[in-house]
Amino acid sequence: TVIIRTHGVGPGDFQVAKSKRLEVVDGTCPFVKKAQSIAMQLTNDGYKVVIVGDNGHPEVQATKEWAGEAFIVNKADDVASLPDIPKVGVLAQTTLQESTFVEVVEALKLKTENIKVHNSICLATYSRQEAALELSHKVDMMVVIGGRNSANTCKLYQLCQETGTPTIHIEEAKELLQEMFVGVKKVGITAGASTPDWIIEEVVRKMTEFNEEKKQDELMEEVAS
């Protein structure tokens, strides 16, 4: 049995599995699956596909395989290196920041006379980013929970940092130390899309313990004085 992970794979991998008569459990995220389908359709319709995202990310590489051939750009500045293309079909890595996608699309409009735009960004990812940004402006510190190799978690960390709010990125509750929160009154917590609930709960529990210990210490100081 072969299990396809959330980021998906190219059509060649499915063909190999079929030739070996393996049972395939396709765990590709529905949003990623849709992006793959769009990439294939754009190619069939005669468009040159441009994928906005991280060239080294497995989701982007898999989507590129469904397109057959595609250009990958990470930001608007990358568009300048592309050749002039008569027909461009553009889509996004599902965890991309929407503002980046919009900037790339505007840059592409200067390179072609015919552009078809598909905003394939995951709605859940977009909502999570917007919520994290809003929360960052209301707290003294942000804690971002998730894998250090997770694209959407790293993006959350970057966005929170850019607000100017002190931000830390952890994978597990055991990475938290009470001295990290000296002088901090209000902490915001967010997590990457693939972060298990039990890890988030552990972090919240440990933060609550820190808070209780702090209250106890303050009480003892008050009594002592």
Salt bridges, closest charged atoms under 4 A:
ASP26 OD2 - LYS33 NZ 2.39
GLU69 OE1 - LYS48 NZ 3.25
ASP78 OD1 - LYS75 NZ 3.17
ASP84 OD1 - LYS111 NZ 3.86
GLU106 OE2 - LYS109 NZ 3.17
GLU134 OE2 - LYS138 NZ 3.24
GLU171 OE1 - ARG148 NH1 3.74
GLU172 OE1 - LYS174 NZ 3.69
GLU175 OE1 - ARG148 NH2 2.56
